[in-house]
């Protein structure tokens, strides 16, 4: 691994990147390949996830690393081939209708992108039909639904039913996450799995789409 690749990996894993975008651009100017830089950042995020699970890092650290990763991906975007960005497949991600919380969803999206997935983020307060349209348009293999408000948890069921109605459910995996989500919610509304945090979400989708 080149000097810049090692540096990118180290500063991201150690949460030392003041401006990841600038560092990535400097590395590109020095001749590093965009795909290699993306790989180095992905390895760093795996390390960040390990430290989070072992209690060395906390949620705030995970969010910080996610923001740094997002800056790096933005700098790389013009130089990446489609295969570099989404080699593991496509995940449609959103916060369900009636809920506007996005911190957890954004972190999951960043972590999935760093792990090699193509992430189609529809944003917040997303109607079920928009999820259906996005799955069709992007030939997605999986859907990630975020819901924080207990009063909106029924929106998960609406998305699942809409996907069934469109004939897409049998070819998709659906994961749900958020503070109010339990195993009972997953079973009641017909999803496939529950992710408690962004690290677990990556593990779930990687298991489905390896």
TORKOL-4160 file (C-alpha; in steps of 0.2 Angstrom, whole numbers, padded with zeros to 4 digits, m for minus):
210
<pt num="1" X="0000" Y="0000" Z="0000"/>
<pt num="2" X="0007" Y="0017" Z="m0005"/>
<pt num="3" X="0011" Y="0030" Z="0007"/>
<pt num="4" X="m0004" Y="0040" Z="0004"/>
<pt num="5" X="m0015" Y="0025" Z="0006"/>
<pt num="6" X="m0008" Y="0021" Z="0023"/>
<pt num="7" X="m0010" Y="0039" Z="0028"/>
<pt num="8" X="m0028" Y="0040" Z="0022"/>
<pt num="9" X="m0032" Y="0023" Z="0031"/>
<pt num="10" X="m0023" Y="0029" Z="0047"/>
<pt num="11" X="m0031" Y="0046" Z="0049"/>
<pt num="12" X="m0048" Y="0040" Z="0046"/>
<pt num="13" X="m0047" Y="0025" Z="0058"/>
<pt num="14" X="m0039" Y="0036" Z="0071"/>
<pt num="15" X="m0052" Y="0050" Z="0069"/>
<pt num="16" X="m0038" Y="0063" Z="0065"/>
<pt num="17" X="m0044" Y="0069" Z="0048"/>
<pt num="18" X="m0047" Y="0088" Z="0049"/>
<pt num="19" X="m0051" Y="0088" Z="0030"/>
<pt num="20" X="m0053" Y="0071" Z="0022"/>
<pt num="21" X="m0058" Y="0078" Z="0006"/>
<pt num="22" X="m0042" Y="0089" Z="0004"/>
<pt num="23" X="m0031" Y="0073" Z="0009"/>
<pt num="24" X="m0040" Y="0063" Z="m0004"/>
<pt num="25" X="m0037" Y="0076" Z="m0018"/>
<pt num="26" X="m0019" Y="0077" Z="m0013"/>
<pt num="27" X="m0018" Y="0058" Z="m0014"/>
<pt num="28" X="m0026" Y="0059" Z="m0031"/>
<pt num="29" X="m0014" Y="0072" Z="m0037"/>
<pt num="30" X="0001" Y="0061" Z="m0031"/>
<pt num="31" X="m0005" Y="0047" Z="m0042"/>
<pt num="32" X="m0015" Y="0036" Z="m0031"/>
<pt num="33" X="m0030" Y="0027" Z="m0040"/>
<pt num="34" X="m0047" Y="0032" Z="m0034"/>
<pt num="35" X="m0053" Y="0014" Z="m0032"/>
<pt num="36" X="m0037" Y="0011" Z="m0021"/>
<pt num="37" X="m0041" Y="0026" Z="m0010"/>
<pt num="38" X="m0059" Y="0020" Z="m0008"/>
<pt num="39" X="m0053" Y="0003" Z="m0003"/>
<pt num="40" X="m0041" Y="0011" Z="0010"/>
<pt num="41" X="m0056" Y="0021" Z="0017"/>
<pt num="42" X="m0067" Y="0005" Z="0018"/>
<pt num="43" X="m0053" Y="m0004" Z="0028"/>
<pt num="44" X="m0052" Y="0011" Z="0040"/>
<pt num="45" X="m0071" Y="0010" Z="0043"/>
<pt num="46" X="m0070" Y="m0008" Z="0046"/>
<pt num="47" X="m0057" Y="m0004" Z="0060"/>
<pt num="48" X="m0068" Y="0010" Z="0066"/>
<pt num="49" X="m0083" Y="m0002" Z="0067"/>
<pt num="50" X="m0072" Y="m0015" Z="0077"/>
<pt num="51" X="m0067" Y="m0002" Z="0089"/>
<pt num="52" X="m0085" Y="0004" Z="0091"/>
<pt num="53" X="m0091" Y="m0014" Z="0095"/>
<pt num="54" X="m0077" Y="m0016" Z="0107"/>
<pt num="55" X="m0081" Y="m0001" Z="0117"/>
<pt num="56" X="m0066" Y="0009" Z="0112"/>
<pt num="57" X="m0076" Y="0021" Z="0101"/>
<pt num="58" X="m0093" Y="0028" Z="0105"/>
<pt num="59" X="m0108" Y="0033" Z="0094"/>
<pt num="60" X="m0101" Y="0051" Z="0092"/>
<pt num="61" X="m0085" Y="0044" Z="0086"/>
<pt num="62" X="m0094" Y="0033" Z="0073"/>
<pt num="63" X="m0104" Y="0048" Z="0067"/>
<pt num="64" X="m0088" Y="0058" Z="0065"/>
<pt num="65" X="m0079" Y="0044" Z="0055"/>
<pt num="66" X="m0095" Y="0043" Z="0044"/>
<pt num="67" X="m0094" Y="0062" Z="0041"/>
<pt num="68" X="m0076" Y="0061" Z="0036"/>
<pt num="69" X="m0079" Y="0046" Z="0025"/>
<pt num="70" X="m0093" Y="0055" Z="0016"/>
<pt num="71" X="m0081" Y="0070" Z="0013"/>
<pt num="72" X="m0068" Y="0057" Z="0006"/>
<pt num="73" X="m0081" Y="0049" Z="m0005"/>
<pt num="74" X="m0087" Y="0066" Z="m0012"/>
<pt num="75" X="m0069" Y="0070" Z="m0017"/>
<pt num="76" X="m0067" Y="0053" Z="m0026"/>
<pt num="77" X="m0084" Y="0053" Z="m0034"/>
<pt num="78" X="m0079" Y="0060" Z="m0051"/>
<pt num="79" X="m0065" Y="0048" Z="m0052"/>
<pt num="80" X="m0074" Y="0032" Z="m0048"/>
<pt num="81" X="m0081" Y="0019" Z="m0060"/>
<pt num="82" X="m0098" Y="0013" Z="m0057"/>
<pt num="83" X="m0091" Y="m0004" Z="m0052"/>
<pt num="84" X="m0080" Y="0004" Z="m0039"/>
<pt num="85" X="m0095" Y="0012" Z="m0030"/>
<pt num="86" X="m0107" Y="m0003" Z="m0030"/>
<pt num="87" X="m0098" Y="m0019" Z="m0033"/>
<pt num="88" X="m0108" Y="m0028" Z="m0019"/>
<pt num="89" X="m0125" Y="m0023" Z="m0026"/>
<pt num="90" X="m0138" Y="m0009" Z="m0023"/>
<pt num="91" X="m0147" Y="m0005" Z="m0007"/>
<pt num="92" X="m0162" Y="0008" Z="m0007"/>
<pt num="93" X="m0162" Y="0017" Z="0010"/>
<pt num="94" X="m0174" Y="0029" Z="0017"/>
<pt num="95" X="m0183" Y="0035" Z="0033"/>
<pt num="96" X="m0201" Y="0030" Z="0032"/>
<pt num="97" X="m0216" Y="0041" Z="0029"/>
<pt num="98" X="m0220" Y="0052" Z="0044"/>
<pt num="99" X="m0203" Y="0052" Z="0051"/>
<pt num="100" X="m0189" Y="0065" Z="0047"/>
<pt num="101" X="m0175" Y="0058" Z="0058"/>
<pt num="102" X="m0159" Y="0055" Z="0047"/>
<pt num="103" X="m0143" Y="0054" Z="0058"/>
<pt num="104" X="m0144" Y="0035" Z="0059"/>
<pt num="105" X="m0149" Y="0033" Z="0041"/>
<pt num="106" X="m0135" Y="0044" Z="0035"/>
<pt num="107" X="m0123" Y="0034" Z="0045"/>
<pt num="108" X="m0129" Y="0018" Z="0038"/>
<pt num="109" X="m0128" Y="0024" Z="0020"/>
<pt num="110" X="m0110" Y="0030" Z="0023"/>
<pt num="111" X="m0105" Y="0014" Z="0031"/>
<pt num="112" X="m0113" Y="0004" Z="0017"/>
<pt num="113" X="m0105" Y="0015" Z="0003"/>
<pt num="114" X="m0088" Y="0012" Z="0011"/>
<pt num="115" X="m0091" Y="m0007" Z="0012"/>
<pt num="116" X="m0093" Y="m0007" Z="m0007"/>
<pt num="117" X="m0112" Y="m0005" Z="m0009"/>
<pt num="118" X="m0121" Y="0006" Z="m0021"/>
<pt num="119" X="m0133" Y="0016" Z="m0010"/>
<pt num="120" X="m0148" Y="0025" Z="m0016"/>
<pt num="121" X="m0153" Y="0037" Z="m0002"/>
<pt num="122" X="m0171" Y="0043" Z="m0004"/>
<pt num="123" X="m0170" Y="0054" Z="0011"/>
<pt num="124" X="m0183" Y="0056" Z="0025"/>
<pt num="125" X="m0203" Y="0055" Z="0026"/>
<pt num="126" X="m0203" Y="0044" Z="0010"/>
<pt num="127" X="m0219" Y="0037" Z="0004"/>
<pt num="128" X="m0220" Y="0018" Z="0000"/>
<pt num="129" X="m0223" Y="0021" Z="m0019"/>
<pt num="130" X="m0206" Y="0030" Z="m0020"/>
<pt num="131" X="m0197" Y="0015" Z="m0012"/>
<pt num="132" X="m0205" Y="0004" Z="m0025"/>
<pt num="133" X="m0200" Y="0016" Z="m0039"/>
<pt num="134" X="m0182" Y="0017" Z="m0033"/>
<pt num="135" X="m0181" Y="m0002" Z="m0032"/>
<pt num="136" X="m0187" Y="m0004" Z="m0050"/>
<pt num="137" X="m0176" Y="0010" Z="m0057"/>
<pt num="138" X="m0160" Y="0004" Z="m0049"/>
<pt num="139" X="m0163" Y="m0015" Z="m0049"/>
<pt num="140" X="m0160" Y="m0015" Z="m0030"/>
<pt num="141" X="m0157" Y="m0031" Z="m0021"/>
<pt num="142" X="m0161" Y="m0024" Z="m0004"/>
<pt num="143" X="m0170" Y="m0010" Z="0006"/>
<pt num="144" X="m0165" Y="m0002" Z="0022"/>
<pt num="145" X="m0179" Y="0007" Z="0032"/>
<pt num="146" X="m0176" Y="0019" Z="0046"/>
<pt num="147" X="m0189" Y="0023" Z="0059"/>
<pt num="148" X="m0187" Y="0032" Z="0076"/>
<pt num="149" X="m0204" Y="0037" Z="0080"/>
<pt num="150" X="m0215" Y="0023" Z="0088"/>
<pt num="151" X="m0231" Y="0031" Z="0080"/>
<pt num="152" X="m0224" Y="0029" Z="0063"/>
<pt num="153" X="m0218" Y="0011" Z="0064"/>
<pt num="154" X="m0233" Y="0005" Z="0054"/>
<pt num="155" X="m0225" Y="0014" Z="0039"/>
<pt num="156" X="m0213" Y="m0001" Z="0038"/>
<pt num="157" X="m0228" Y="m0012" Z="0035"/>
<pt num="158" X="m0234" Y="0000" Z="0021"/>
<pt num="159" X="m0218" Y="m0001" Z="0012"/>
<pt num="160" X="m0218" Y="m0020" Z="0013"/>
<pt num="161" X="m0235" Y="m0022" Z="0007"/>
<pt num="162" X="m0232" Y="m0010" Z="m0008"/>
<pt num="163" X="m0217" Y="m0020" Z="m0013"/>
<pt num="164" X="m0228" Y="m0036" Z="m0012"/>
<pt num="165" X="m0241" Y="m0027" Z="m0023"/>
<pt num="166" X="m0228" Y="m0023" Z="m0036"/>
<pt num="167" X="m0222" Y="m0041" Z="m0036"/>
<pt num="168" X="m0205" Y="m0036" Z="m0029"/>
<pt num="169" X="m0205" Y="m0043" Z="m0012"/>
<pt num="170" X="m0199" Y="m0061" Z="m0015"/>
<pt num="171" X="m0183" Y="m0054" Z="m0024"/>
<pt num="172" X="m0178" Y="m0042" Z="m0010"/>
<pt num="173" X="m0171" Y="m0042" Z="0007"/>
<pt num="174" X="m0178" Y="m0029" Z="0019"/>
<pt num="175" X="m0169" Y="m0023" Z="0035"/>
<pt num="176" X="m0176" Y="m0011" Z="0048"/>
<pt num="177" X="m0167" Y="0000" Z="0060"/>
<pt num="178" X="m0171" Y="0014" Z="0073"/>
<pt num="179" X="m0174" Y="0016" Z="0092"/>
<pt num="180" X="m0191" Y="0009" Z="0092"/>
<pt num="181" X="m0188" Y="m0006" Z="0081"/>
<pt num="182" X="m0189" Y="m0023" Z="0090"/>
<pt num="183" X="m0189" Y="m0041" Z="0083"/>
<pt num="184" X="m0207" Y="m0041" Z="0086"/>
<pt num="185" X="m0209" Y="m0026" Z="0074"/>
<pt num="186" X="m0198" Y="m0035" Z="0061"/>
<pt num="187" X="m0210" Y="m0051" Z="0062"/>
<pt num="188" X="m0226" Y="m0041" Z="0063"/>
<pt num="189" X="m0223" Y="m0031" Z="0047"/>
<pt num="190" X="m0214" Y="m0044" Z="0037"/>
<pt num="191" X="m0196" Y="m0038" Z="0036"/>
<pt num="192" X="m0181" Y="m0049" Z="0036"/>
<pt num="193" X="m0169" Y="m0042" Z="0049"/>
<pt num="194" X="m0166" Y="m0028" Z="0062"/>
<pt num="195" X="m0150" Y="m0018" Z="0063"/>
<pt num="196" X="m0146" Y="m0010" Z="0080"/>
<pt num="197" X="m0133" Y="0001" Z="0073"/>
<pt num="198" X="m0123" Y="0005" Z="0057"/>
<pt num="199" X="m0110" Y="m0008" Z="0060"/>
<pt num="200" X="m0123" Y="m0022" Z="0062"/>
<pt num="201" X="m0132" Y="m0015" Z="0046"/>
<pt num="202" X="m0116" Y="m0017" Z="0036"/>
<pt num="203" X="m0114" Y="m0035" Z="0042"/>
<pt num="204" X="m0133" Y="m0039" Z="0038"/>
<pt num="205" X="m0132" Y="m0033" Z="0020"/>
<pt num="206" X="m0115" Y="m0040" Z="0017"/>
<pt num="207" X="m0122" Y="m0057" Z="0023"/>
<pt num="208" X="m0136" Y="m0055" Z="0010"/>
<pt num="209" X="m0127" Y="m0049" Z="m0004"/>
<pt num="210" X="m0109" Y="m0056" Z="m0003"/>
